[in-house]
Amino acid sequence: MVKQVGAVAGSSGLGSNGGKLHIGIWHAAVFLAFILIWWGLSATAGHGFLPSPRQTFNAAIRMSGDGTLARAVIESLISLVCGFALAVVVAIPAGMAMGGVATVGAVLNPYVDALSSMPRIAFLPLIIVFLGLGYEAKIFMVFLGAVMPILINTYAGVRNCDAELIEMAQSAGAGNADIFRKIILPGALPHIMTGLRVGASLALINTVVAELYTAVSGLGGLLSIYGNSFRMAPYFVVVVILAVIGMILMYAVRLLERSVTRWRIERPW
């Protein structure tokens, strides 16, 4: 059966280098089409508010030369990485506890539902009062954005583990540590990785929101400054940088997922 699956995958080309090259060509074609559409819109319907790719590139060169872009990127990455790491450290153990201990899950589940549906911006005045306008407030805002999807997906992953496998392991004399390490954790990993992907995207969004509403700094601060003054070329530079950071973040999470879930069928996309 395994050989048949491998043969099908090989014949379709999805798992081969040729399949990955094919996807790469399509990526390049879509990117080129995007640049051409952007250039056409800026030339015909931009009315001065939509800069061309060349104007955006020149603005990026100027911002890189005077250090504005590098300082903003570093400041935003500090808040993003620290807040996201804190969310991972808190959410995964909490989700494991909720899923593994029925009483803990039953007690905390209503509060998790309430916090997950609450707009994070509602906490901003309290965050500013208690943490000020510095890095602490921004990191906590990023933490609030990322922690809930990671926690909920971890909780769901543990809850959805195969109960029959656990009963078989218990009947064979396996201890709780072995059951957790060999059954519960591998079964929950796909859900955890999904939570990490969603949490990473929300962490980036909350980084920009925090920089807009606390100290006007970082990439979010540049968006506010350039947007309010209608300096659209540098504004688009910041938008592109945020998109690139998001792509890199998602790619890093996918690499982590492949390394910890090697037993799953790998796809080239």
C-alpha positions in Angstrom: 0.0 0.0 0.0 2.9 2.4 0.9 4.6 1.6 -2.4 1.3 2.3 -4.3 1.0 5.7 -2.6 4.6 6.5 -3.4 4.1 5.5 -7.0 1.1 7.7 -7.3 2.9 10.6 -5.8 5.9 10.1 -8.0 3.8 9.8 -11.2 1.9 13.0 -10.4 5.1 14.9 -9.8 3.8 16.6 -6.6 6.6 15.2 -4.5 9.4 15.5 -7.0 11.9 18.3 -7.8 10.1 18.7 -11.1 6.9 19.4 -9.3 8.5 22.0 -7.1 10.1 23.7 -10.1 6.7 23.8 -11.7 5.2 25.5 -8.7 8.2 27.9 -8.6 7.6 28.9 -12.2 4.0 29.7 -11.4 5.0 31.7 -8.4 7.3 33.8 -10.6 4.6 34.2 -13.3 2.0 35.4 -10.7 4.6 37.8 -9.2 5.4 39.2 -12.7 1.6 39.6 -13.4 1.2 41.4 -10.1 4.0 43.9 -10.9 2.5 44.5 -14.4 -1.0 45.1 -13.0 0.5 47.5 -10.4 2.4 49.4 -13.0 -0.6 49.6 -15.3 -2.9 50.9 -12.5 -0.3 53.5 -11.4 0.0 54.8 -15.0 -3.7 54.9 -15.8 -5.8 55.2 -12.6 -3.3 56.1 -9.9 -4.0 59.9 -10.0 -0.8 60.4 -8.0 -2.0 58.3 -5.0 -0.8 55.0 -6.4 3.0 55.0 -6.9 4.6 53.0 -9.6 6.9 50.0 -8.7 9.9 52.2 -9.8 8.9 55.0 -7.5 8.4 52.6 -4.6 11.8 51.0 -5.3 13.5 54.4 -5.3 11.7 55.3 -2.0 13.0 52.1 -0.5 16.5 53.0 -1.6 16.3 56.4 0.1 14.8 54.9 3.3 17.5 52.3 3.4 20.2 54.9 2.9 19.2 57.1 5.9 18.5 54.1 8.2 14.8 54.9 8.6 13.7 51.5 7.3 16.3 49.4 9.2 15.4 51.1 12.5 11.7 50.5 12.0 12.1 46.9 11.0 14.3 46.1 14.0 11.9 47.8 16.4 8.9 45.9 15.0 10.7 42.6 14.9 11.6 42.9 18.6 8.0 43.4 19.5 6.8 40.6 17.1 9.3 38.0 18.1 9.1 38.6 21.9 5.3 38.7 21.9 4.9 35.6 19.7 7.4 33.7 21.8 5.7 34.6 25.0 2.4 33.4 23.5 3.9 30.1 22.5 5.4 29.5 25.9 2.0 30.3 27.6 -0.5 28.8 25.2 0.9 25.4 24.4 1.2 24.2 28.1 -2.2 25.8 28.9 -3.8 24.1 26.0 -2.2 20.8 26.9 -3.5 21.2 30.5 -7.0 22.0 29.3 -7.2 19.1 26.9 -5.5 16.6 29.2 -7.3 17.4 32.4 -11.1 17.5 32.0 -11.7 19.6 35.0 -9.3 22.3 33.9 -10.8 22.4 30.4 -14.4 22.6 31.8 -13.5 25.5 34.1 -11.4 27.5 31.7 -13.2 26.9 28.4 -15.9 29.7 28.9 -13.2 32.3 29.7 -11.1 31.2 26.7 -14.2 31.6 24.5 -14.9 35.0 25.9 -11.3 36.2 25.5 -10.9 34.8 22.0 -14.0 36.7 20.8 -13.0 40.0 22.5 -11.4 42.6 20.2 -7.8 43.0 21.3 -8.0 46.8 20.8 -10.5 46.9 23.7 -7.7 46.2 26.1 -5.4 48.9 24.7 -6.4 51.7 27.2 -5.7 49.4 30.2 -2.5 48.2 28.6 -1.3 51.8 28.3 -2.3 52.6 31.9 -0.4 49.7 33.3 2.5 49.2 30.9 3.0 52.7 29.4 3.9 53.3 25.7 7.1 51.4 25.4 8.1 47.9 24.4 6.2 46.3 27.2 2.8 47.5 25.9 3.6 46.5 22.3 4.8 43.0 23.3 1.7 42.4 25.5 -0.5 43.5 22.6 1.2 41.0 20.3 0.9 38.3 23.0 -2.8 38.9 23.2 -3.2 38.6 19.5 -1.3 35.3 19.2 -2.1 33.4 22.4 -5.7 32.5 21.8 -5.5 30.7 18.4 -2.5 28.7 19.7 -4.2 27.8 22.9 -7.5 26.8 21.3 -5.8 24.7 18.6 -3.6 22.9 21.1 -6.7 22.2 23.3 -8.6 20.9 20.3 -5.6 18.7 19.2 -5.3 17.1 22.6 -9.1 16.6 22.9 -9.2 14.9 19.4 -6.5 12.3 20.1 -7.5 8.7 19.4 -9.0 7.4 22.7 -8.7 3.8 21.5 -5.0 4.2 21.1 -4.7 5.6 24.6 -6.8 2.8 26.1 -4.6 0.2 24.2 -1.4 1.8 25.5 -2.8 1.9 29.1 -3.8 -1.8 28.8 -0.3 -2.6 27.6 1.1 -1.0 30.8 2.3 2.3 29.3 2.7 5.2 31.8 1.3 8.7 31.5 4.6 10.1 30.3 4.9 7.5 27.5 1.3 8.0 26.4 1.8 11.8 26.3 5.1 11.5 24.4 4.1 8.8 21.9 0.4 9.3 21.4 -1.0 12.6 22.6 1.7 14.9 21.4 2.1 13.5 17.9 -1.6 13.5 17.5 -1.9 17.1 18.6 1.0 18.4 16.6 -1.0 19.2 13.4 -3.5 21.2 15.4 -0.6 23.0 17.2 1.1 23.9 14.0 -2.2 25.3 12.6 -2.5 27.4 15.7 1.1 28.7 15.3 0.4 29.7 11.7 -2.8 31.6 12.7 -1.1 33.1 15.8 1.9 34.3 13.8 -0.3 36.2 11.3 -2.3 37.8 14.1 0.9 38.6 15.9 2.1 40.6 12.9 -1.2 42.4 12.7 -1.2 43.3 16.3 2.4 44.5 16.1 1.2 47.1 13.6 -1.9 48.0 15.6 0.2 48.4 18.8 2.7 50.7 17.0 -0.2 52.8 15.6 -1.9 53.3 18.9 0.9 53.3 21.5 4.2 55.0 20.7 4.1 55.9 17.0 7.2 53.9 16.1 8.4 50.9 14.1 6.7 50.0 10.8 3.3 50.8 12.2 4.5 54.3 13.1 5.8 54.8 9.5 2.5 53.8 8.1 0.8 56.4 10.3 3.4 59.2 9.4 3.4 58.5 5.6 -0.3 57.8 5.4 -1.3 61.0 7.2 1.0 63.1 4.9 0.0 61.2 1.7 3.6 60.2 1.0 2.4 57.1 -0.9 5.8 55.8 -2.3 7.4 55.3 1.2 4.0 54.2 2.5 3.9 51.4 -0.1 7.5 50.5 0.9 6.3 49.8 4.4 3.4 47.8 3.1 5.7 45.6 1.0 8.1 45.1 3.9 5.2 43.9 6.1 4.1 41.5 3.3 7.7 40.2 3.1 7.9 39.7 6.9 4.6 37.9 6.8 5.8 35.5 4.0 9.1 34.8 5.9 7.2 34.2 9.1 4.8 31.7 7.5 7.7 30.0 5.7 9.5 29.6 9.0 6.4 28.0 10.6 6.0 25.7 7.6 9.7 24.6 8.0 9.1 23.9 11.6 6.0 21.9 10.8 7.9 19.8 8.3 10.6 19.1 10.8 8.3 18.0 13.6 5.7 16.1 11.5 7.9 14.2 9.1 5.5 11.3 9.2 2.9 13.3 7.2 2.8 13.3 3.4 4.7 16.4 2.2 3.3 18.7 -0.4 5.4 21.2 -2.4 3.1 24.1 -1.5 
